[in-house]
Amino acid sequence: MDKLKLTNHIKDIDLKNKMFKVIDKANSCLKNYDVKQTDFFNPYEIKNVISILNSDSDIKYTVDGGYENAERSSVFIYPYYMEYEEIENNLRFIQVEGNFKFKSVSHKDYLGAVMNLGIKREKIGDIIIHDNFCQIIVSSDICDFIIMNLSKVSRNNVKAFEILKTDIVESTQYYKDISFTVSSDRLDCIISGIYNISRQESMKYINGEKVHIDYEKIITPSKEVKSESLISIRGKGRAKVVQVGNLTKKGRIKIEAKLII
């Protein structure tokens, strides 16, 4: 598989490098007839992986995040004559428990605690948050290390132990409904409305490459935002644009959104 040809359309250098690694694994599979597993990717990255792997019919692949509605997933690449059920699944599952009565902890706290152990983000799948515990999907090579070394999350003592795939409990997302009007459906205008910040501040986030729409990095302030778009800003959180609506009498656009809390 030709790296340059298959990634020529990708402008994001970080994404291109990730796809190079995927192609290396695919080429190894084609040459040695072995099974390869990628790091964990977000949905936009998975979309690019699938596009690349579909270019060669001599390999098969399966996207697996550990449970049905996983956001981050790993891709297993294997020869065309094999079935996924024959492959050893290298995903493992950790539960982290603690007494969070006096201080609640967030996704950022759990992720930070794991990464402070020297674990790279791409080795970690979804982190499923519950009131007094969280569940983490990881690649098998780091599971035991995390269990042995993760003892604190945001100054709270915790205990980490391995669980089964069937023990995974999906969490419920909570939203804050917001509505506002904007002069344009440009990204910088929408961000200003959702997060109640100035256009100038929203431009700083965009120019700083901290803004994603549907997991794709966006660096163009004039990017049109459509209904059902998921917007995320590093350091500000995520929001779902439910509807880019009709014009008001003053010619402004009605926006309905949900801020994920």
KEKE-3310 file (N, C-alpha, C; in steps of 0.2 Angstrom, whole numbers, plus 5000, padded with zeros to 4 digits):
npx = (5004:5003:5010:5010:5002:4990:4987:4988:4978:4976:4978:4981:4995:4997:4987:4990:5002:4997:4990:5000:5006:4996:4995:5008:5006:4996:5003:5012:5003:4999:5011:5016:5006:5000:4991:4986:4985:4978:4982:4970:4957:4948:4931:4932:4945:4944:4936:4945:4954:4947:4944:4956:4960:4950:4955:4962:4959:4964:4965:4957:4947:4942:4933:4934:4928:4927:4914:4897:4893:4904:4915:4929:4939:4949:4957:4957:4967:4968:4972:4963:4957:4954:4943:4935:4932:4941:4952:4964:4958:4964:4959:4957:4949:4947:4942:4940:4939:4934:4933:4923:4915:4917:4923:4920:4925:4931:4930:4942:4950:4952:4958:4969:4976:4979:4987:4998:5005:5013:5007:5002:4990:4984:4984:4973:4956:4939:4934:4923:4912:4905:4896:4904:4914:4924:4926:4938:4944:4957:4973:4980:4993:4996:4988:4990:5000:4994:4985:4993:5000:4991:4985:4980:4967:4965:4969:4962:4962:4962:4957:4962:4956:4955:4941:4928:4923:4909:4905:4905:4897:4887:4887:4876:4874:4873:4865:4865:4852:4853:4850:4851:4855:4863:4873:4878:4881:4894:4909:4916:4906:4896:4903:4906:4893:4888:4898:4898:4907:4919:4920:4933:4940:4935:4941:4954:4955:4952:4962:4972:4972:4963:4950:4937:4926:4914:4925:4935:4949:4947:4953:4948:4940:4928:4921:4907:4894:4884:4867:4866:4880:4894:4903:4919:4930:4946:4949:4937:4926:4912:4899:4883:4876:4860:4851:4852:4843:4829:4828:4827:4816:4824:4834:4843:4851:4843:4849:4849:4856:4865:4874:4886:4888)
npy = (4994:5011:5024:5038:5040:5036:5045:5057:5067:5072:5085:5088:5086:5079:5069:5063:5057:5047:5040:5035:5026:5016:5011:5005:4995:4988:4984:4976:4966:4961:4956:4947:4940:4941:4947:4963:4977:4993:5009:5018:5027:5042:5045:5053:5050:5036:5035:5040:5029:5018:5022:5021:5007:5001:5001:4990:4973:4962:4962:4962:4970:4975:4986:4990:4996:4991:4991:4993:5007:5014:5028:5030:5020:5005:4997:4982:4973:4961:4945:4942:4929:4926:4926:4938:4933:4923:4929:4934:4945:4960:4970:4977:4979:4991:4995:5009:5014:5024:5035:5048:5057:5070:5077:5078:5070:5072:5067:5073:5073:5059:5055:5063:5058:5045:5047:5054:5044:5041:5036:5036:5045:5039:5025:5023:5020:5023:5032:5029:5037:5036:5039:5035:5028:5024:5017:5010:5008:4999:4996:4979:4979:4989:4987:4980:4988:5000:4996:4992:5004:5015:5025:5037:5049:5065:5069:5060:5045:5029:5013:5002:4989:4974:4971:4962:4962:4961:4968:4981:4996:5008:5025:5039:5054:5071:5086:5104:5114:5127:5142:5154:5168:5172:5182:5175:5159:5155:5147:5154:5163:5154:5147:5158:5161:5148:5146:5158:5168:5181:5186:5188:5180:5167:5166:5165:5152:5144:5148:5143:5130:5122:5118:5107:5100:5088:5079:5082:5093:5110:5124:5136:5150:5154:5143:5134:5130:5116:5109:5097:5095:5091:5100:5103:5111:5112:5113:5120:5111:5101:5103:5100:5105:5107:5113:5123:5136:5146:5163:5177:5191:5202:5197:5188:5172:5158:5148:5132:5123:5110:5110:5100:5093)
npz = (5000:4996:5004:5002:4991:4996:5007:5002:5001:5014:5025:5038:5048:5059:5058:5046:5050:5059:5050:5042:5051:5052:5039:5038:5047:5040:5028:5034:5038:5025:5020:5029:5033:5046:5061:5065:5077:5079:5087:5098:5090:5087:5080:5068:5064:5063:5052:5042:5042:5038:5025:5020:5022:5015:5002:4998:4994:5000:5013:5029:5041:5057:5067:5084:5099:5111:5117:5113:5109:5109:5108:5105:5096:5092:5078:5071:5060:5048:5038:5023:5023:5036:5051:5062:5074:5076:5081:5093:5105:5110:5119:5135:5151:5163:5180:5190:5207:5220:5235:5232:5239:5244:5234:5218:5203:5186:5168:5163:5175:5177:5165:5165:5177:5172:5161:5167:5172:5162:5151:5134:5126:5115:5118:5126:5127:5128:5142:5154:5164:5180:5196:5207:5202:5188:5171:5161:5144:5138:5129:5129:5133:5142:5152:5165:5170:5173:5182:5193:5196:5197:5209:5213:5210:5206:5219:5226:5234:5225:5219:5207:5196:5186:5175:5167:5150:5149:5160:5158:5160:5152:5153:5156:5147:5151:5148:5145:5139:5127:5119:5106:5096:5081:5070:5059:5052:5054:5061:5071:5075:5080:5090:5099:5104:5110:5120:5127:5124:5118:5100:5097:5106:5103:5090:5094:5100:5088:5079:5087:5085:5093:5091:5086:5074:5074:5077:5069:5066:5065:5057:5051:5053:5046:5043:5039:5050:5053:5057:5070:5072:5081:5092:5099:5110:5116:5133:5135:5133:5126:5114:5107:5092:5089:5081:5067:5064:5058:5051:5062:5064:5064:5056:5061:5065:5072:5084:5091:5104:5114:5128:5134:5149)
capx = (5000:5007:5008:5010:4996:4984:4987:4989:4972:4976:4982:4983:5001:4996:4982:4994:5007:4994:4988:5006:5007:4990:4997:5013:5003:4992:5008:5015:4998:4999:5017:5017:4999:4999:4986:4989:4980:4980:4980:4963:4956:4941:4927:4935:4951:4942:4933:4951:4957:4942:4945:4963:4960:4946:4958:4965:4954:4967:4965:4950:4948:4936:4933:4931:4930:4925:4907:4893:4892:4911:4917:4936:4940:4955:4956:4961:4969:4970:4971:4956:4954:4952:4937:4937:4931:4947:4958:4964:4956:4969:4957:4956:4944:4949:4937:4944:4935:4937:4928:4923:4910:4919:4926:4918:4930:4928:4934:4948:4954:4954:4962:4976:4979:4982:4993:5003:5009:5017:5003:5000:4983:4982:4983:4967:4950:4934:4933:4916:4911:4900:4897:4909:4919:4925:4928:4943:4946:4964:4976:4982:5000:4997:4983:4993:5004:4989:4982:4998:5002:4986:4983:4976:4964:4964:4971:4958:4964:4958:4959:4961:4957:4952:4935:4926:4919:4902:4904:4905:4890:4887:4885:4871:4877:4869:4866:4861:4850:4854:4847:4854:4855:4870:4873:4881:4882:4901:4911:4918:4900:4893:4907:4904:4886:4888:4902:4897:4914:4919:4922:4940:4942:4934:4946:4961:4954:4952:4969:4977:4970:4960:4943:4935:4919:4914:4931:4940:4952:4945:4957:4945:4934:4922:4918:4899:4892:4877:4863:4869:4887:4897:4909:4923:4935:4950:4948:4930:4921:4909:4892:4880:4872:4854:4848:4853:4836:4827:4830:4822:4814:4830:4839:4848:4849:4841:4853:4847:4862:4865:4881:4888:4890)
capy = (5000:5017:5029:5045:5041:5035:5050:5064:5072:5074:5091:5088:5082:5074:5064:5060:5052:5042:5035:5031:5020:5011:5008:5001:4989:4984:4981:4970:4960:4959:4953:4942:4936:4942:4951:4969:4981:5000:5013:5020:5033:5045:5043:5056:5046:5030:5036:5040:5023:5014:5024:5018:5000:4998:5001:4983:4968:4956:4962:4963:4974:4976:4992:4988:5000:4987:4990:4995:5014:5017:5034:5029:5013:5002:4993:4975:4972:4954:4943:4941:4922:4925:4929:4942:4928:4919:4933:4936:4952:4963:4975:4975:4983:4992:4999:5013:5015:5028:5039:5054:5060:5077:5080:5074:5070:5072:5064:5076:5070:5052:5055:5066:5053:5039:5050:5056:5038:5040:5032:5040:5045:5034:5019:5023:5020:5027:5032:5029:5040:5035:5043:5033:5024:5024:5011:5012:5002:5000:4990:4974:4980:4994:4986:4978:4993:5005:4993:4992:5011:5021:5025:5043:5053:5072:5069:5055:5038:5025:5006:5000:4982:4972:4968:4959:4966:4961:4972:4988:5000:5014:5031:5044:5061:5076:5092:5110:5117:5134:5145:5161:5170:5174:5185:5171:5152:5154:5144:5159:5166:5149:5146:5164:5160:5143:5147:5165:5172:5186:5183:5188:5174:5161:5166:5162:5145:5141:5149:5139:5123:5119:5117:5102:5099:5081:5076:5085:5099:5115:5130:5141:5153:5155:5136:5134:5125:5113:5106:5090:5095:5091:5105:5103:5115:5110:5117:5122:5106:5100:5105:5098:5110:5103:5115:5130:5137:5151:5170:5181:5197:5206:5194:5184:5165:5155:5142:5128:5119:5107:5110:5093:5094)
capz = (5000:4995:5009:5000:4987:5001:5012:4998:5002:5021:5026:5045:5048:5064:5056:5041:5053:5061:5045:5040:5055:5050:5032:5040:5050:5034:5024:5038:5037:5018:5019:5034:5035:5053:5064:5068:5080:5079:5093:5098:5086:5087:5074:5062:5062:5060:5045:5037:5042:5034:5018:5017:5022:5009:4995:4997:4996:5002:5020:5032:5047:5062:5072:5090:5105:5118:5119:5107:5108:5110:5104:5103:5094:5089:5072:5070:5053:5047:5031:5020:5024:5043:5053:5068:5080:5077:5083:5100:5106:5115:5123:5142:5154:5170:5184:5195:5212:5225:5239:5229:5242:5245:5228:5212:5198:5179:5163:5163:5180:5176:5159:5167:5181:5168:5157:5172:5173:5156:5146:5129:5125:5110:5121:5130:5123:5131:5149:5155:5170:5185:5202:5212:5199:5181:5168:5156:5140:5136:5125:5134:5135:5147:5157:5171:5173:5176:5189:5198:5198:5197:5216:5215:5204:5208:5226:5229:5234:5221:5218:5200:5195:5179:5174:5161:5145:5151:5166:5156:5161:5149:5157:5153:5146:5154:5144:5147:5133:5126:5113:5105:5089:5078:5063:5054:5054:5054:5067:5076:5078:5084:5097:5104:5107:5114:5126:5129:5124:5112:5094:5097:5110:5099:5085:5097:5100:5081:5077:5091:5083:5098:5089:5082:5072:5072:5079:5064:5068:5060:5058:5047:5057:5042:5042:5041:5055:5051:5062:5072:5072:5088:5093:5105:5111:5121:5138:5136:5133:5120:5113:5101:5088:5088:5075:5064:5062:5053:5053:5066:5061:5063:5051:5064:5064:5078:5086:5097:5106:5120:5131:5137:5156)
cpx = (5004:5005:5006:5003:4990:4982:4988:4984:4972:4981:4985:4989:5000:4992:4986:4999:5003:4992:4994:5007:5002:4993:5003:5011:4999:4997:5011:5010:4998:5006:5018:5011:4998:4993:4989:4983:4983:4979:4973:4963:4949:4938:4930:4941:4949:4939:4939:4954:4953:4943:4951:4963:4955:4949:4962:4961:4957:4968:4958:4952:4941:4937:4930:4933:4928:4918:4903:4893:4899:4912:4924:4936:4947:4953:4960:4961:4971:4969:4964:4953:4952:4946:4939:4937:4937:4953:4958:4963:4960:4966:4955:4952:4946:4943:4941:4938:4938:4931:4928:4917:4911:4922:4924:4924:4927:4932:4941:4953:4956:4959:4969:4979:4982:4988:4999:5007:5014:5014:5001:4993:4980:4981:4977:4961:4945:4935:4926:4915:4905:4901:4903:4914:4919:4927:4932:4944:4953:4967:4979:4989:5001:4992:4986:4997:5000:4987:4987:5000:4997:4983:4979:4973:4962:4964:4966:4961:4960:4961:4957:4961:4953:4945:4934:4923:4912:4900:4904:4897:4891:4884:4880:4874:4871:4870:4862:4859:4851:4852:4850:4853:4861:4868:4875:4882:4890:4903:4912:4911:4897:4896:4906:4898:4886:4892:4902:4904:4914:4921:4930:4943:4941:4939:4953:4960:4955:4959:4974:4976:4967:4952:4942:4928:4918:4920:4937:4942:4950:4949:4954:4939:4928:4919:4911:4898:4885:4874:4866:4876:4889:4903:4912:4929:4940:4951:4942:4925:4918:4902:4889:4875:4866:4851:4850:4847:4835:4829:4824:4820:4819:4835:4844:4846:4848:4845:4850:4853:4861:4873:4882:4891:4892)
cpy = (5006:5022:5036:5045:5040:5041:5057:5069:5075:5079:5091:5084:5077:5068:5060:5055:5046:5037:5032:5025:5014:5008:5004:4994:4985:4981:4975:4964:4957:4954:4947:4938:4936:4946:4957:4973:4988:5003:5014:5027:5036:5044:5046:5052:5039:5030:5036:5033:5018:5015:5021:5010:4997:4998:4995:4978:4962:4957:4964:4967:4974:4982:4990:4993:4997:4986:4994:5002:5017:5023:5032:5021:5011:4998:4987:4974:4964:4951:4941:4934:4921:4928:4933:4937:4924:4922:4934:4943:4955:4969:4972:4980:4984:4996:5002:5015:5020:5032:5046:5058:5068:5080:5076:5075:5069:5068:5066:5073:5063:5051:5057:5061:5047:5042:5052:5050:5037:5037:5037:5040:5040:5027:5018:5024:5025:5027:5034:5031:5038:5039:5042:5029:5026:5018:5013:5006:5004:4995:4986:4976:4985:4992:4985:4984:4998:5002:4993:4999:5016:5020:5032:5046:5060:5072:5064:5048:5033:5018:5005:4992:4980:4969:4965:4963:4966:4965:4979:4990:5006:5020:5035:5051:5066:5082:5098:5113:5124:5136:5152:5162:5173:5178:5181:5164:5150:5151:5148:5162:5160:5148:5152:5163:5154:5144:5154:5168:5176:5182:5183:5182:5168:5160:5163:5155:5141:5142:5144:5131:5119:5117:5111:5102:5091:5077:5079:5092:5104:5122:5136:5144:5154:5148:5136:5128:5123:5110:5099:5090:5095:5095:5104:5108:5113:5115:5120:5117:5105:5102:5102:5104:5106:5106:5122:5132:5143:5158:5173:5187:5202:5203:5190:5177:5162:5149:5139:5123:5115:5107:5104:5095:5088)
cpz = (5000:4999:5007:4995:4991:5005:5008:5000:5009:5022:5033:5046:5053:5062:5051:5044:5056:5056:5042:5044:5053:5044:5034:5043:5044:5030:5027:5037:5030:5017:5023:5036:5043:5055:5067:5072:5081:5086:5093:5094:5088:5080:5068:5059:5060:5053:5040:5037:5038:5027:5015:5017:5017:5002:4994:4999:4999:5010:5022:5038:5051:5066:5078:5096:5112:5120:5113:5105:5109:5105:5101:5102:5092:5083:5072:5063:5052:5040:5029:5022:5032:5045:5060:5074:5081:5080:5090:5101:5112:5118:5130:5145:5161:5174:5189:5200:5217:5229:5236:5233:5243:5239:5222:5207:5191:5175:5163:5169:5179:5171:5162:5172:5177:5164:5161:5174:5167:5150:5141:5128:5120:5112:5125:5126:5127:5139:5151:5163:5174:5191:5206:5209:5191:5178:5162:5151:5137:5132:5130:5136:5140:5153:5164:5174:5176:5182:5194:5200:5199:5205:5218:5209:5208:5216:5230:5229:5230:5221:5211:5199:5188:5180:5168:5156:5146:5157:5164:5157:5157:5153:5153:5153:5148:5150:5147:5140:5133:5120:5112:5098:5087:5072:5057:5056:5054:5061:5072:5079:5083:5091:5102:5107:5111:5121:5129:5130:5118:5106:5093:5100:5106:5093:5088:5098:5093:5079:5081:5090:5089:5097:5085:5080:5070:5072:5073:5066:5062:5062:5054:5051:5053:5040:5044:5045:5054:5057:5063:5072:5080:5088:5099:5105:5117:5127:5140:5136:5127:5120:5107:5098:5086:5081:5073:5061:5057:5056:5057:5062:5060:5059:5054:5064:5071:5079:5092:5098:5113:5122:5135:5144:5160)
residu = (MET:ASP:LYS:LEU:LYS:LEU:THR:ASN:HIS:ILE:LYS:ASP:ILE:ASP:LEU:LYS:ASN:LYS:MET:PHE:LYS:VAL:ILE:ASP:LYS:ALA:ASN:SER:CYS:LEU:LYS:ASN:TYR:ASP:VAL:LYS:GLN:THR:ASP:PHE:PHE:ASN:PRO:TYR:GLU:ILE:LYS:ASN:VAL:ILE:SER:ILE:LEU:ASN:SER:ASP:SER:ASP:ILE:LYS:TYR:THR:VAL:ASP:GLY:GLY:TYR:GLU:ASN:ALA:GLU:ARG:SER:SER:VAL:PHE:ILE:TYR:PRO:TYR:TYR:MET:GLU:TYR:GLU:GLU:ILE:GLU:ASN:ASN:LEU:ARG:PHE:ILE:GLN:VAL:GLU:GLY:ASN:PHE:LYS:PHE:LYS:SER:VAL:SER:HIS:LYS:ASP:TYR:LEU:GLY:ALA:VAL:MET:ASN:LEU:GLY:ILE:LYS:ARG:GLU:LYS:ILE:GLY:ASP:ILE:ILE:ILE:HIS:ASP:ASN:PHE:CYS:GLN:ILE:ILE:VAL:SER:SER:ASP:ILE:CYS:ASP:PHE:ILE:ILE:MET:ASN:LEU:SER:LYS:VAL:SER:ARG:ASN:ASN:VAL:LYS:ALA:PHE:GLU:ILE:LEU:LYS:THR:ASP:ILE:VAL:GLU:SER:THR:GLN:TYR:TYR:LYS:ASP:ILE:SER:PHE:THR:VAL:SER:SER:ASP:ARG:LEU:ASP:CYS:ILE:ILE:SER:GLY:ILE:TYR:ASN:ILE:SER:ARG:GLN:GLU:SER:MET:LYS:TYR:ILE:ASN:GLY:GLU:LYS:VAL:HIS:ILE:ASP:TYR:GLU:LYS:ILE:ILE:THR:PRO:SER:LYS:GLU:VAL:LYS:SER:GLU:SER:LEU:ILE:SER:ILE:ARG:GLY:LYS:GLY:ARG:ALA:LYS:VAL:VAL:GLN:VAL:GLY:ASN:LEU:THR:LYS:LYS:GLY:ARG:ILE:LYS:ILE:GLU:ALA:LYS:LEU:ILE:ILE)
# end
